[in-house]
């Protein structure tokens, strides 16, 4: 089984860390390597450019891929978004020089403008949708410098915080699209020879995402205080309880959001729980 992930850029490290959290650890660290074996038997990583991943997955050269939905749309690839990931959030924006007296796209109507971008297809669709006329200057490198060089008047590019735009004297005036990282597969993945293993991997990936930000809580509770403790606990379905041998007490276990832990601990202690143990959760398989 092959999983295509970015070989560089903002999605590389989060993608690698996500796979490590899933349990798939690369067994080599050579930045020049294109194919890397992993801790999963007969599973390897294909390290390629982020923008090429949709086409590679569509062609069936990789069973799964991790890339941004902006690159999926730009490539026009016939792939299926299988899992939305919790990283890679960004926006594709139209940005103009800060010195321009322009605050939205309506201020650009009637102007002859040149837009530098690596998102040629996305930009063309955006201009058609907005009814704007502009020359698209297709580039493969940094777009932010193009207005400074005089190669373009404005840009369409990705931004997370807007810091890079400001450093280059640019300001966003419209959001072209929202983007995020996604696990993708071609539309024939369920019919492939690796479909069973791919489906298992997708299940574990979803479980990894479900487990993030959650904690498992164990505590001991005397019989007389059990009802009040249980009433103060959250649970995915219901808290799990088991009788402690040779005592008049119970072990209570539940799962909670990490952000809620201080409040939960305060409540259950006040209601009589003791010996409280809090553990990390790697995965929650539903």
Secondary structure, 3 states (H helix, E strand, C coil): CEEEEECCCCCHHHHHHHHHHHCCCECCCCCCCCEEEECCCCCEEEEECHHHHHHHHHCCCCCEEEEEHHHHHHHCCCEEEEEECCCCCEEEEEEEECCCCCCCHHHHCCCCEEEEECCHHHHHHHHHHHCCCEEEEECCCCCCCHHHHCCCCEEEEEECCCHHHHHCCEEEEEEEEEECEEEEEECCHHHCCCHHHHHHHHHHHHHHHHHCCEEEEEEEEEHHHHHHHHHCCCCCCCCEEEECCCCCEEEEEEEEEHHHHHHHHHHHHHCCCEEEEEEECCCCCC
